[in-house]
Amino acid sequence: EYLRTSTTRISCFFNESVGSAILLLVIMALGDSNNTPPVDGMAPLALLWLVVGIGACLGWQTSYAINPARDLGPRLMLWAVGYTPDVLWNFDALYFLWGPILATIVGGLVGCFLYDAVCYTGAESPVNAEWNFPSRSSISFSPFRRGRRQAQTDAEAKP
């Protein structure tokens, strides 16, 4: 997969990151039991149309890896059948490393963090929970809601 000549490295990184963030955010929303879950059998269809939509909107610049396995697997196979390293690994300042691998990991982390900070309401969330430290001070990592852990701690502290 060669990049378009008009595409900069920053736009490729941003493109892959946004696509991966959207993919992971929707996957977490579909798999969250606290949300209204999709009808049985509809989650794969929703993911199919999500990947098609990401490809239609973001795929024309970088062939939308959105997952390191979508790029690294074919590269390893082409390397096994004899393609030269200049074509596979050294093309355009190691694009394979910072584009389809690092950008998708960063995008996945951003998408999961956004879902956890904005939508998720479960008690086991490290973002939404208030953390109690030994000095009895509590720090909330989410500006959107108060965590359930603090309410549980307050209930346990009452005699």
N, C-alpha and C positions, 0 to 999 in steps of 0.2 A: 504494500500500500504506500504509494508515494503521495506526498502532500501536494496541494495546489501551489503553484509558484507565487500566487498573490497572497498567500496566507502567512502571517507572521507567527513566530514561535509562541508569543504571548497569547495570541488569539486561539492557537491550537490548544494550549494548556487550559485556557478559560473555557473553551468549547467542550473539551473532555470532562473538565470538572463540573460544569453545569449539567451536562447530560447524566453523569454518574450521580450527582446530588439529587436530581429529579427522580431517577430510577430508584435509589435507595429510600427516598422519602415516601414514594408511593408504595414500595414493597412493605415498609414498616406500617403504613396506614392500612394496607390490606390485611396484614397479619396481626394487627392489634385487636385483642379480644374485647377491649374496652370501647372500641369504636363499634359502629354498626357494621358487622361483617358482611361481605358480599354473599349473595346466594350461592349455595353449594355448586361448585364447578365453574363459577364465573371469575374467580381470581386469575386462573391461567389466561382466560380470554382478555381480561383487563390488562394483564402484563404484556400479552401479545400486542395489543393496540398501543400500549405505552411505548414499547420498543420501536414499533413502526413509526409512531409519532416523533420520538426522539430522532430516529433516523431521517425522517422527512425534514425535520427542522434543523438539526445540527449535523447530520451525517455527511453532507456534501463536501465539507471542508477536510475532514480527517478520517472519514469512513467509520465514525463513531465506535470506538472500542468499548466504551462504557463499562468494561470489565477487563481486567488484565488478561484473562484467559482467551478473550476473543482476538487478541493481537499476538500474544506470546506463543500460543499453541501452533498457529500456522507458521510463525517464524522458526520455531524449533523444527517443524516438519520440513520446511524448505532448506534449513541448514543441514538436516539429516540426508537429504537427497542430493546435496552438493552445491547449493548456491554459495557464492563467495561472501565472506564477512563484510566486504565493502558495501554490498547491496543490502544485506540484512541488518547488520549491527552498527555500522559506522555512517549510515546515511544521515545527512543533515544534522550533524553535531549530536549524535546519539538520540535522535528523536524517539526511538522505541523506549528509552528509559524514562524520560520526563513527560512524554505525551501519554501513551496508552497505559503506562504503569503508575507513575507517581501522580499524574493528574487524576486518574480514576480513584486512587486511594484517597487523595485529598478531597475530591468531590463526594465520595461515599461518607467520609467522616463529617463533612459539612452537612450533607443531607440528613444523616442520622441525628446530628446535634440539633438541627433546626426542628426536626419532628419531635425530638424529646423536649426541647425548650418550649415549643408552641402548642403542640397537640396532645402529647402523652400525659395521662393523669394517674398512672400507676404509682404505687408507693415505693417501688424498687428503683425509681429513676434517680440517678446521681445528679441530674441537672435540676430537677424540680424539688428535690428534698432539701430540707434545712439540716445542716450538719451541726451536731452538738460536740463542742470541743471541751476538754477538761476544765477550762476556765469558765464554763457555763455560758459562754457567748455562742450565739448561733449565727451562721452565715448562710444566706440563701443565694444560690447560684442562678436562680431564675427570677427575672423581674416580672413574670406574668402571673404567678400564683404561689400561694403558700403550700408547702409540701405537707403530706399526710403524716410524715414522721414526727414533725413537731407537735401535731395534735395528739399523736399516740404518746409521745414523751410527756406532754402536759397532763394527759389523763393518768399516766403511771405515777407521776410525781405527786398527785393529790392523795392525801391519806384516806 
